[in-house]
Structures are given as structure tokens and as C-alpha cells.
């Protein structure tokens, strides 16, 4: 009984059905085909070939076509090696179907042992059973072990006439140079979008399938140069019957509408956080993957940057005329530094999305942060702004550069300046054009910081707990004394400030209107913080587990301050080099 042939209507995946059988079918690899054709014509066929390129560019397909070309005898059985295998002779057919006894295909990714290579090398000595050449096709050859490579190398050094090797790899750098140097190398290129769209269109037509150009463009873009991926995607896209639309393909790929991603990009750059979040949310509920939206935004940032540098890049066939126009408008309007920062932040956001518990949340955080990109001044602008802010209006804006600050005499730091040196007089007369020494005490906190810097811990504690500030301006302090404040605090504070700053300070006591002291405010904040912490489920669980445990609450500011204090250099107290 003869087995029934598979019916013609049996479904085959498109990638296999339209697998190129000849070099003419192989799209986008013209350079390789030309070189091979010349070598075959001249009768200088290499002993070994190595094919490299990303997945799906046709490495194993090319290997089979070469194997067919080597062994083809033509329809009449008299032909020699050719780059145009006939496809009908016994050898061509057997190789196409992967059942030729003299063409051995192996995948090094699954068979890496030196034993397999030994088997091959043993069999190399025997002549081909039926064909002109014995052809060994080794896929992912970089996966072979060092021993396997060494065994292979011996054969490559003195190969029998009737043997040809065809290696394929996605990682050419992992193939030893000793092996590479004995192979003719072909780099299979990514298939260009135009070429890919042409290929997909031909397949769709051959299948009698209707598909929009926009849909083909999306597939070509998603396949990133891999014909196999593109064909598989086309297969899925037309599986439903009817006309495959761009919208369907977009949904299939989990892509957001590119026009809408451009809208989102626009909103973010305008700093419209609310609008941007709304648009992101709308795309999400329409089925867009938040990660893909971020990737699309990054892609747009890259694309607009490229357009800025080379406007010709807008001729990408996967773009609609509307998208092209919008891209060009953006390239003209957005400064490069904004685009560059946008790109960096998106890359970071994509990393974060990968570890975030919820991708949409991470995407929303990223969008909020990005809406601030356009407002952020560049480092240069920032320096300019800071320099501008230093000068006071009285000195006029026409100052040539920032004026140096007047040195502030510091009594207790270092040697040489005595405590009484500048006390007693009124405000020190300043040379014209110098900033006033009180400029750096815009806020009461600056005064407290000065006391801290001077390491007068006693005064610091008194000020922090005893000064309920009522009014403050640089050089003038009015406060309501706290319950523990000593009666002469105002007088001592005034004297100390005067000696440190070289300027007279008016410090006086008032009977009402004082704010809580620094210590009182800290205590209030700490108890609020403690209450908040106690309410936290984790803390409650911990307290249940360790009854009677004491809670130590530290605010972020306190933590930072503690770290700062630790980092302060020690100041020797009143160190005098002339003292014994
Ligand atoms: Zn043939």
C-alpha cells in the first residue's frame, strides 16, 4: 500500500512555505549572492563557509541553498555546481526536504560534545554516497566546545576534496580565529524595511490575503530585519481572514497607535502632566502594553534626534506622511539637550519597569518625571542663573562677573583672629561693590547653621530650645524666650554673632508672637512621625512580635543631617601654634 500524500490544502506556516529555495528568492542579501556567483563561475569554491547575522536573516536557508548549488545536477542530470540550483533534480529535492544522505545538518546548540565532532570527522574520510560533495552544515557553531573546535580544525587544515563545511552563527566573535581564517565569511544583513515590505506584499498576494500597507509597515518594523519573524507575524495577521488592518496588527503586536504615541510625546514635552497621564491611561485601556509605550517614546526621541542631524532620515517607508511631517516639526522645535535627556530618562524608566511590581504604575511615574524634562534648565543655564542671583540689585546688573564675597572673620576657627578684635564698633564699613556680609544670613536657619559651623554647642542647644522666633531679618532677631532660656541669651547671642560676622546684630526679647522653637517643632514632628509609624502595618506587626520594644523614629532629614555631621571635619579648639 502506498501512503497517501498530504493533501495540497494542508496548512503550512508561511515561514516554511515561502522559505527561499534559490538565491533569487533570498531577499536583501545581494552582496553575498554576487560573491558566491563569481566564485562558483570561476570554479574557486571555498572549502568552508561561515554565515553570520542576527536570527531570521536566512543563515540556515542560505546554507541549504549553497548545499543544493554544490550538488545540483540540473533537470537533465548533467549540470555542475551552480548558484542557480534547479530545484527539481533528485539532490535539490532531497536537500530541500532535509533528507539528503550526504548533506548532514547539526545544531551545535544541542550537540556540543566532542564525540559528535569525532563522528563527523570519522565519516569525512568516506566519499559521498550519492552526491558530488559531502556537505556538513553546523548551525550555531560558536556553541562547540574548545575540544570540538580543535578536532574540527584538524579536518579544516587538510580537508578531503569531496567535503564542504557550512557554518552558521549568530555570534561570530565566539568562533576561534583559527577556524574563521579557514572559512569564506558572509555577513547576512538585516533586511531593510522597504525590501521586507516588498517581500511581505508578495507573500500576501500569493496567499490571496488582503492587508493594509500600514499593517505591513508595522510588521516590517516589529520584525527588526528578520524575514522569518516578519513572515510569522504576517501569518498571524492574515489568519483571521478579511482585510488585515493596521489597527488589528497594532493590537496583535501590543503596540500603541504611533500617532497617539506622538500625541503623548507632544503632551509630555509641553509639560502637561495631567493630559499625558490621561493619554497614557487611554492607550492602556485600549490594550497598549505600558512597556511598549515607553519603548515607542524612546524610539521617537531617537528618531527625532536623528531627524535633527540628518533630515533625510524621514524617508523611512514604515512612516505615514503625517508621521513624517510631525517628526520634522518636532526636530525643528525641540532642542537636542531635551531629546538627549528624554532618551536617558526613558532608558532608565524601562529598567525600572522591568523590576516594578506594576508596569503601568512605573510607566505613569516615568511620564510624570518626563513632563519636567522640558522645564529643567541645562547645567549651563543653571550656572548662569546662579551667577545672576548672586549680585544684589543695588550693585546693578552690569557687573563684570560675580564679585567675590567679603571674607567673614571667624574668631574660633584657626589662629590669629582674637575674639575681641572686631567687637565694640558699629557696622563695619564695606568697600563699595562688595556684597554685604549679612547676605548669607537670609533666614534664621542660616544663623543656626553658623552657630553649628562654629561648633558652639552650648549656644546651639540654647538657641534651638530657647528661641521662639517672632521676627527675623538679617542682622535683627526678635524672639520670645522659651521656659528654659537663660536671661542673658539675647545679649550673648548678639555678641557671638557680631564677633563671627564682623557686623552688629540687634537681638531682642519680645513677650508674645513667638513661633515654636526649633526643638519644640522637632518634637512635634517626631511625635507625628511616631504616630504615623505606629499606624504602619509592618510596625504594628513588629511590635506584636516583640512586645515592649521601643520605637526609634528617624525622619529622612534627620538621617541626612546625621550623615552630614559625621562627614564634618574636626576643628581644633583655639589651637595656637605658638603655644607650648
Ligand atoms: Zn538541482
Boltz pocket constraint, residues with backbone or C-beta under 6 A from the ligand:
constraints:
  - pocket:
      binder: B
      contacts: [[A, 68], [A, 71], [A, 72], [A, 73], [A, 74], [A, 75], [A, 85], [A, 86], [A, 87], [A, 88], [A, 89], [A, 90], [A, 91], [A, 92], [A, 93]]
      max_distance: 6.0
